[in-house]
Amino acid sequence: MPPVGLAASVFKGLSVAAIGHGIWILVAMFWVCVFASVFRSALLLFLASRRDPIYPRTFAEPPSVTVVVPAYNEEKVIVETLRSILASDYENLTCLVVDDGSDDGTLRVISEAFGTDPRVQVFSQANQGKWRALNMAFQRIETEIAVCVDADTRISPDAIREIVRPFADSKVAAVAGTVVVANASGLLTQFQSIEYITAQQIGRRAQDHLNGIMVVPGALGAWRVEAVRDVGLYSNETLTEDADLTIWLRRGGYRVAYAENARSQTEAPADVRSLLKQRLRWSLGNLQTLWKHRGAFVEFGPRRVLSMFDMVFFGYLLPLLSPVVDLIFLYFLFGLLSDWYSGQTTDGIDVSRLAVFGMAAVQAMDIAVAWIAHRREGRGTVRLLYLIPLMNMLYRPLLYVTVYRALWSALSGKLARWNKLRRLGLEPKREVAAR
């Protein structure tokens, strides 16, 4: 064979081998993602069922509490938020509002509604960001506990009492409350409602069992003031200052707890553009936080570090691989349909059929996790049978897009600002029911 023909033959052989190995790798990635998703769902259900809060439930004397509300252009929602706080059944509290340079009527509506109420204190600063507003509050707080509430959040009458209870354990430095979507009327907000309920009633319960809670939410979270000052207050080094502070406290040897009965309602993004802006900030901020606290992967033991590995794999790696997983699944599905249409049968193990069963198992586990979470929440469950598959087809890809954008922003150095959502406001007559 001439040298040119020999070289072409070798190149062709290597190309075919490379393609074969490439397809094998893609198929292997598909199965890794399928098995990892099913295993994660089963593990979360197990850990959540094992959770048994170890903190005492009573105080010799309930601690004094300051409710902190950072605000920037919140004139449509802040009055109802403050009213829900002042309607709390917890007696020993004050409310501190920090206006971060609002250029709308935020200060005016607060003054009109609460100008003569001694329980409400208002401070103003030039627009410097939420982290700076919170630090201003913590520099002025004189109480033992601070409960931080977003300006668009309404709390239940017993929320303060419930979120303070874990602080009876002196090792607890922060407590996450339960946040549900108040405006779950459209399909997009219903998807977010399912996500919130599942993440808290299953995910956060599991993290609490491991002492591995990753974030105390800004919508409703409580902090031991002395501990927050001990780790240096909030930082502007990440876009998710709450997650950053939560991990600092855990690295400082403190415990972070979850109070499922401390309940609140918040306004979720009602359109895709607002959702993408919000989730870009969350995704990029969490990535920054993981990088900033990369030393925690070594410092934490296996139990405490599990939630960080969970965020890395299922928050970033799996979204990166999701297009490949979807394409491989479509490949198997097309092969199965072609065989069925042509009447062909396969002897032995049918890989295409196994792949379809694998994806069906992922869907079934997602439904099971959401089902149990909604039962714990006291919500209806029948609609999950069709909403979960729709959610995986329509909503999850949107979240994956934000991961790609976050990773690109991190690699390119183009960091996102704290994207302010456009508030639509909730109906004043709607209240959070006490449980």
Buried (B, 14 or more C-beta within 10 A) or exposed (E): EEEEEEEEEEEEEEEEEEEEEEEEEBBEBBBBBBEBBBEBBEEBBEBBEEBEBBBEEEEEEBBBBBBBBBBBBBBBBBBBBBBBBBEBEBEBBBBBBBBBBBEEBBBEBBEEBBEEEEEBBBBBBEEBBBBBBBBBBBEEBEBBBBBBBBBBBBBBBBBBBBBBBBBBBEBBBBBBBBBBBBBBEEEBBBBBBBBBBBBBBBBBBBBBBBBBBBBBBBBBBBBBBEBBBBBEBBBBEBBBBBBBBBBBBBBEEBBBBBBBBBBBBBBBBBBEEBBBBBBBBBBBBBBBBBEBBEEBEEEBEEEBBBBBEBBBBBBBBBBEBBEBBBEBBEBBBEBBEEBEEEEEEEEEEBBBBBBBEBBEBBEBBBBBBBBBBBEBBEBEBEEBEEBBEEBBEEBBEBBBBBBBBBBEBBEEEEBBEBBBBEBBBBEEEEBBEEB
